[in-house]
Amino acid sequence: KIIKKNKIDVVHAHSRASAWSTEIACKFTKTPFITTVHGMQHVSKYRKRKQPIGYGYAVCENIQKDLIETFDVDPSTIKVLRNGIDLTKFKISHPPKNSKKVISIIGRLSGP
């Protein structure tokens, strides 16, 4: 409904869970979708049968190889696209001298 209402041309699924619903929605609407895979995938009997990739990007060659070998993803549909961060632009910084520990949570708060 969202894809048709907003006339979306391409859908990007960023995680496994969203890839499943994206694949179904995109099949119904005939909308292309891509997936980015940022880590090794959990292997189960059901998941080995079907891995929703569409056209996908792995952030490194090891993940690409795992998808091809473990989940039989067609090599022509999964390419390597590294995270677009230029590490030379960053410098090492020293931690602040805090009187109490500071805990930072970086990234999403779901998953294992």
C-alpha positions as CSV (number, residue, x, y, z in Angstrom):
1,K,0.0,0.0,0.0
2,I,2.8,2.4,0.9
3,I,4.8,1.6,-2.2
4,K,1.8,2.3,-4.5
5,K,0.6,5.3,-2.6
6,N,4.0,7.0,-2.7
7,K,4.9,5.8,-6.2
8,I,8.2,4.4,-4.9
9,D,10.6,3.3,-7.6
10,V,13.1,1.1,-5.6
11,V,12.9,-0.2,-2.1
12,H,16.0,-0.8,0.1
13,A,15.9,-3.4,2.8
14,H,18.6,-2.9,5.4
15,S,18.1,-6.0,7.5
16,R,17.0,-9.6,7.3
17,A,13.6,-9.0,8.9
18,S,12.8,-6.1,6.5
19,A,14.0,-8.1,3.6
20,W,11.3,-10.7,4.0
21,S,8.4,-8.2,4.0
22,T,10.1,-6.1,1.3
23,E,10.4,-9.1,-1.0
24,I,6.7,-9.9,-0.6
25,A,5.6,-6.3,-1.1
26,C,7.9,-5.7,-4.1
27,K,6.6,-8.9,-5.8
28,F,3.0,-7.7,-5.4
29,T,3.8,-4.2,-6.7
30,K,6.5,-5.3,-9.2
31,T,8.9,-2.8,-7.6
32,P,12.7,-3.6,-7.6
33,F,14.4,-3.9,-4.3
34,I,17.9,-4.1,-3.0
35,T,19.3,-5.4,0.2
36,T,22.5,-4.5,2.1
37,V,24.0,-7.3,4.2
38,H,26.2,-6.1,7.0
39,G,27.1,-9.3,8.8
40,M,27.1,-13.1,8.6
41,Q,23.7,-14.6,8.5
42,H,22.2,-17.1,10.9
43,V,21.8,-20.6,9.3
44,S,18.6,-22.6,9.8
45,K,16.9,-25.2,7.7
46,Y,14.2,-22.8,6.6
47,R,16.6,-19.9,5.8
48,K,18.7,-22.2,3.6
49,R,15.7,-22.7,1.4
50,K,15.2,-19.1,0.5
51,Q,17.2,-16.0,1.2
52,P,15.5,-12.7,0.2
53,I,18.2,-10.7,-1.6
54,G,16.7,-9.4,-4.8
55,Y,19.8,-7.5,-5.8
56,G,22.1,-7.1,-2.9
57,Y,25.3,-5.6,-1.6
58,A,27.6,-7.2,1.0
59,V,29.9,-4.9,2.9
60,C,32.9,-7.2,2.3
61,E,34.0,-10.2,0.3
62,N,33.6,-12.6,3.3
63,I,29.9,-11.9,3.6
64,Q,29.5,-12.1,-0.2
65,K,31.2,-15.5,-0.2
66,D,29.0,-16.7,2.8
67,L,25.8,-15.7,1.0
68,I,26.9,-17.5,-2.2
69,E,28.2,-20.7,-0.5
70,T,25.8,-21.1,2.4
71,F,22.6,-19.8,1.0
72,D,23.1,-20.4,-2.8
73,V,22.6,-16.8,-3.6
74,D,23.2,-16.2,-7.3
75,P,26.7,-14.5,-7.6
76,S,25.4,-12.2,-10.3
77,T,22.9,-10.7,-7.8
78,I,25.3,-9.9,-4.9
79,K,28.1,-7.3,-5.1
80,V,30.6,-5.9,-2.6
81,L,29.9,-2.3,-1.6
82,R,32.0,-1.2,1.3
83,N,30.8,1.2,4.0
84,G,31.4,4.6,2.7
85,I,33.6,6.0,5.5
86,D,37.0,7.4,4.7
87,L,39.0,6.4,7.8
88,T,41.9,8.8,6.9
89,K,39.5,11.7,7.8
90,F,39.4,10.6,11.5
91,K,42.1,10.9,14.1
92,I,42.7,9.0,17.3
93,S,41.4,10.9,20.3
94,H,42.0,10.3,23.9
95,P,39.1,9.5,26.2
96,P,37.9,12.2,28.5
97,K,38.8,12.0,32.2
98,N,35.3,11.5,33.6
99,S,34.6,11.0,37.3
100,K,32.0,8.4,36.4
101,K,31.9,5.7,33.7
102,V,30.0,6.8,30.5
103,I,28.4,4.0,28.5
104,S,27.4,4.7,24.9
105,I,25.2,2.5,22.8
106,I,26.0,2.8,19.2
107,G,23.7,1.3,16.6
108,R,20.4,-0.4,16.9
109,L,18.9,-1.7,20.1
110,S,17.4,-4.9,18.7
111,G,18.8,-8.3,17.9
112,P,21.2,-10.5,19.9
